[in-house]
């Protein structure tokens, strides 16, 4: 099944709660501190109540247009954001932005922070154009006020790079990640933990491009740089371990991947407690590893634990819950339990539509997964419209030349191949192959997948020599990987 992006991202976006900068009112400051503590403990319902109280105290004490009100608005918005309640987030962020503009003028770091928050909200909603606009505005403000080599500028560049990475604009992303890294190295030195996090980001970019050896090298460089200043039991070390495990999986080194995942899980349990969303992420990573190895019982057990934690802490309609439902559906799919797989994937789809709307990349993923479930049951008339809908969504969001569009075309072509509609399938495979080679390069594993599918098609229509050519190209890619 087509996988959604993992909950832990390689890119470390700067969207943490803004730190309170004023203690003009003891009651407000105490409430504000309690909000931050509850947030860090993942006690989100309690945090919302205290954040709402802090907002009222700020408004009554300082006036409705005071910067402390903007801080309280940002805090409340961040909690809603973490719960995936995006409809409540935007008006809070926008009001905070207007307050800070009136208080500080257009070129203040507080404005850049507000813009980054809005940009990340739009990014998570798949609204890439406004996200890019606000990220660029934040960069201009911080460069003007702080200079081009300030750490805040480095963070801004990292955020925009992450957006480009999500859009598969790899050249732009790499350039910005490298600029961000250079600023950190010059300001902090090469052995600083923030430098290691930037190395992780670059490694994640190379991972997405299928440059696994390069990704592995950067991940390995990052790990000791994190362990030395932070200690071996720091959550950032756990993130690095998770990332390295992903590379080992692709190299079929499952035992090392398992050991890294388990170490990350223990670190996060000790840091956050056993019932924290990040711990749930670690459990889901380990579950996917077991699923890939055919240990479905253990995978199912871990995924159900992860799902229970997420539903308790994040709520039943959170995008991370949808992701876990999707993964659990994949566990049942791998066992041929298509009815159970369909139920979980439909729940995932319903959450994404509710939270993200009908035109989001994750909705397209859900549709592709459901189509595959129907395809495996020979329900081709039910699968085809879902494949086409996924293709239409991705083309609208990304344009006609994008890796996600290519894989949608491949999925539709596979459907036609199984039905014996070879004339319809061949041009779709070829268009998919052309897009992938243009966007990811001719040596990417996804190119190998489409080549093998095209080879299978040619064998079915007795074009053996062309089938052999496609297969040989695919085998070379596997050797390169």
N, C-alpha and C positions, 0 to 999 in steps of 0.2 A: 504494500500500500504506500501511496505517496505520503511522506512524512512532513509534518508541520515543523516549523522552527522550534528547537528545544526551548524550554522555558528559560534556562540559563543561556544568555546570549554571549557570544565571544566579545562583542562590543560593549564597553562599559559606559553607558550613557550617564551624563551628569544631571540627574533629576531627583537627587535626594532632597529631603525637606530643607528649606532655607533655615539657617541658624538664626535664632533671635538675637538682636543686636542691642536691645534696649531693656533696661530694668527700671523704667520710670514708674511702674506700678507693680507692687509686690504681688497682688492677687493675679493680675494678668500674666506676669512672668512665671509664677508658680504653675498656673494652668497650662501655659505654653510648654513648660518643662515636662509636665505630666503627659501632654500630648505626644511629645517626642519619645518618652519612655514607653508608653503604651504602643506606639507605632513600631518601635524596635522589637517589642515583644510579640508583635502580630496580633495584638488585642484590638482589632479594628473597630468593632461596635462601641467598645468603651472609649476608644480614642476619638471617635466621631462625636460622642456626647460631650466630652471635655473640650474638643476643638470648637464645637458650636457655642459652648459656654464662654470660652476664651474670646471668640469673635464678638459676642455680645458685650463682654467686659471691655474689650478694646474700643468698640464703637461708643459706648457710654462714657468711657474715661477720656479717650483721646480725640474723639470726633470721628465721623464716618470716613474722612479722607486722610487719615493719618497713616504713615508708613507701617505702624504696628498692626493696623487693620489689614493692610496688604499682606503682612507676614501671616496673620491668622487665616486669611483667605487661602494663601498658598498651602498652609498646613492642612486645612480641611480638604482642599482640592487633592492634595497628594494622597491622603487616605482613601478618598473615593477612587482615585486613579488606581491605587494598588488593588482595590476590590474590583476593578474593571467597570466601574459605574461611570462611564465616560460622559454620559449625558449631563451629569451633575458637575463635572470638572470644568468644562469650557467657560461657563459664565463666571465661575469663581476666579479662574486664571485671568480672564479678560478684565474683571473689575479690579483685581490686584494690579494689573498693568496700567490701567488708567490712573489709579491712585498714585502709583510710583512716578508716572510721567508728570503729574501735577506737582508732586512733592520735590522731585529731583531734576526735572527737565528730561530731554530726550536722550542724553548721552551719559548715563550713569550705569555702573555695573548692576544695580538692582533691576534696571530695565532689561539688560541683557539676560539676567536670570529669568525674568518673567517670560521673555521671548523664547528662551530655551525650553521652558516648561510647556508653553503652548505648542511649540514645534514638535516636541516629543509626543504630545497628545495626538496631534494630527498624523504623525508618523505611525503610531500604533493603530490608528483608524484607517490606515491606507491612503490618507490624503497627502500624497507626497509633494504636490506643488506648494500648498501653503506651508508645509513643514520646511521645505527648502527655503522659502521666502523668509520665514522667521529665524531660521538658523543663520542665514546670511546677514540679516539685520543685527543679530546678536554679535556676530563676528565684527561687523563694522563699528559697533559701539565700543566694544572692548579694545579693538585696535586703536581707535581714536583716543580713548581715555587712558588706556594702560600701556599702549605700545604693542608692536607686533610680536614681541617675544615674551609676553606675560603668560603665566600659567593658566589664567582664565581663558586666554585666547587659545592655548593648547587644548583646553577642554572643549571649547566651541568647535575647533577644527575636528576633534575626535567625533563630536556629535554629528556634524555634517557628513563626515566620512562614513559613519554608520548608516546614515540614510542612503548614501550612494551605494554602499555595499548591498543593502536590501534591494536596491533597484538593479543590481548587477552592473553598475557603472564602475567597474573595477579600477580602471586607470585613474579616475577622479578620486576614488576612495583611497587608493594606495598613496597618491600624492599628498593628500591631507593627513593620513595617518603618519606618514613619514615626517611631515612638517610638525605635527603635534609631538612626535617622539623627539625630534631634534630640539625643540624648545625645552622639553623636560630634561633632556640630557645636559644641555648647557646650563640650565638653572639649578638642577638638583644633583647632577652627577650621574654617572652611568650605573651606580649600584643602588639607586633609590627604588623603593617599591612601586612608585608611580611609573617609573620607566619600565619596570617589568610588566605592569598592566598594559602599557602601550605596546610592548612586544607581543603580549597575548592578543591584542586587537589586530595587529598586523598578521600574526599567525592565523587568526580566524579568517582573515581575508584570503590568505593563500589557500586555506582549507577549502573555502567555498569555490575557489578556482580549480580545485583538483590538484594543487601543487603540494602534495602531502609531505614530501620530504622537507620542503622549505618550511611548511607549517610546523612540522615536528621539531625542526632545528630551533625555531623561534620559541616554541612552547618550552623546550628543554632549557633554553637560555633564561627564560622568564622565571622558571620554578626556583632555582637557587637564589635568584635576586629577590624573590619574595620571601623565601624562608629565612634568609640571613637577618634582615631588619625586623621582620614581623614574627618570626618564630614558625615552627613547623605545624602549629595547630591554629593558624589564623584562617578565617573564612576566605580571604583572597587566595591563600594557598590551595584551599579546596576547589575554588573555581579553576585554578590552573591545572589541578589534577584531573578534573572533569574534562577539560579541553584535551589534555594529553591522551586520556582514555579514548576519546573519539578517534584520534589518529591510529592508535593501536588496533581498534576494531576494524578499521579499513584495511589494515595490514594483516588481519586475521590473527592477531596476537591477543586472543581473548583472555588468557590468564593474567597478563599484565594489565589489560583494561579493567578486569574485575578487581584486581588489587588496588588500582588507583581509585576506582569508583567507591570501593568500600572504605578506603582511607578518607576520602572526601566526605562520605556519609558520617563517619565518626567525628570528624572535625566539626561539621555543621550541627550535629546533635549536641555536642558539648558547648558550642558557641550560642546556639539559639534555643535549645530544648528539642524534645522529640516531636512536638506537634507544631512545626513551623513550616511555612510554604517552601522555604529553601530546602528543608529536609525532604519534603514531598518531591521536589525536583530530583534530588539525589536518588530517591527510591525509584522514580520513574526511569532515570537513566540506567540504573542497575537492572530494572525489569526489562527494558528493551534489549539489553545485552543477553539476558537469559532467553528471551523470546527468539533472538537471532540464532541462539545455539540449540533451540528446540526444547528448552526446559520450560514448558508452558505453565506448569503448575506453580513454579516459583515466581515466574513473571506475573501471573494472575494475582497471586497473593500480595506481591509488592505493589502492584498497580492499584489494587483495592485499598491498601493502606495509604498510598499517596493520595488517592481520590478522596478518602475520608478526611484526611488532614486538610486538603484544599477546600472541600465543601464546608468544613467547620470554620476555617479561618478566613477564607476569601468569599464564601457564599456560593450558592448553587449555580449561579449564572456567570461566573468569572471565566474569561478566556483560557486561563490555565486549567480550569476544570474541563473545558471543552477539549483541550489538548490531551488531557489524561483519558477522557472518554474515547478519544480517537485512538490513542495508543492501546487501550484495553480492547477496543474493537479490532485492532490489528492482531492482538494475541488470539482472539477467537477466530479471526479470519485465517490465520496461519494453521489453525487446527481443522479448518473446514467447517467451523460452526458459524454458518453464514447468517442464521436468524439472529443469534446473539450479536454478531458483528454489526449487522444492520441496525439493531436497536441502539447500540452505543454511538454509532456514527450519525444516526439521525438526531440523537440528543446533542451531540457536538454541533451539528449543523444548526439546530434550533437556537442554541446559545449564541453562535457566531452571528446569525441573522439578527437576533435581538439586540446584541451589543454593538455589532459593527455595521449592520445594514446588509442589503442584498448584494452589494458590489464591493467585496473585500477579498484579498488573496486567500485568506483562510476559508472563506465560503467556497471558493473554487476548489480548494483542496478537499473539503468535505464532499462536494459533488463528485469529484474524481474517485474518491474512496468508495462512495456509494455505488457509483457506476461499475467499479471493479467487482464489488460484491455481487451485483446483479449479473455481470458478465460471466463470473465463475459459475453461476447457476443457470447459464444459458438464457437469461432474461434480457435478450438484446434490445427489445423494443423499449424496455425501461431504462437500460443503460445509455443508449444513444443520446436522448435529449439531455441527460445529465452531463455527458462529455461535452456536448455542444454548448451548454450553458456555462460550464467552467471555462471553455475556450473563449467565449464572448466576454466573460468577466475579466480574464487576464489580458485579453487584447485591449479592452477599454482602459484598464489600469496602466498597463506597461507598454502598450503599442504592439505592433505586429512582429517586432524583432526582439524577443526576450526569451531567456531559457524556460521560464514557466509556460510561455505560449508553446514553445517547442515540445515540451513534455505533454502538454494537452493534445497537441497534434499527434504525437506518438501514441497516446492512449486511445484516441479515436481511430487511428490506423490499426492498432491491435484489435480493436473491436471489429472493424471491417474484415480484417484478415481471418478472424475466427468464423465469420459468417460466409467466408468465401468470396467477399466483395473485393477482389484483388485490384481491380482497376481503380476503385476509390481509395484503397489503402496506400498504393505506391506513391502517388504525388504527396500525400500527407507525410509519409516517412521521409521523403526527399526534402520537403520544406522544413521539417523538424531538424533534419541533419544539417541543412544549410544554416539555420538559425544558430544551432549549438556551436558549429565550427566558427561562425562569425563572432559570437559573444563570449564563448568559453575557450575556444581554441580546439584544434583537431585532436589533442591528446587527452581531453577530459573524459572521465568515466561515463558520463551521460552520452557522449558521442558513441562510445563503445556499445552501450545498451541499444541505441537506435540502429547501429550497424548490424548487430546480431538479429534484431527484429526484421530488418530489411533482407538479411541473408536468408532467414527462415521463409519470408515471402517468396523470394526468388526460387527457392527449392520447391515450393509448392506449385509454382507455375513453370517448372522445368527449365529454369534459366540457371543451370548449375555453375557455369563459369563465373557469372556475376555474383552468385551466392558465395563462392569460394573467396572471391576478392574482398567482399564485405567482411567475411568471417576472419580472414587474415589480418585485415586492418583492426578489427575489434581485439584480436589476440595481442597485437602489438601494444595497443593501449593498455591492456591489463598488465603487460610486462613493465611498461613505463610507470604505471601507478605503483 
